[in-house]
Amino acid sequence: YIKEKNLGIDVSLIYSVRYPNEIIRRAELEAFEKSLNMKLVVTVTRPQPGDNWRGETGHINEDMIKRNVPDFMERDPYICGPLAFTNAMKQVLSNIGIDEARIKADVWG
């Protein structure tokens, strides 16, 4: 949508998966990172020794957000995922001072 509409907005995407092979449309996301004004951060919560994963690991937390999105207080957070994930992310965002009224979410599952 951002590319199709040529919105030219600055986006940071923190994307969490259990294993690297669960990254949906990885090549497309990596291409967007280069062609759009988008910062892509992928975190793997269950990396395996043979994965050779070099990115972030563990669940999205306060430190990960602060490290990768230093201007997080100026952003409009959007969460997409199952209910438990969405609730956990709302708590993380609340912990770093983001008012829940600013958080947009799509819950599935």
Secondary structure, DSSP 8 states (H G I E B T S, - for coil): -TTTTT----EEEEEEESSGGG-TTHHHHHHHHHHTTEEEEEEESS--GGG---SEESS--HHHHHHH-TTGGGS--EEEE-HHHHHHHHHHHHHTT--GGG-EEEE--
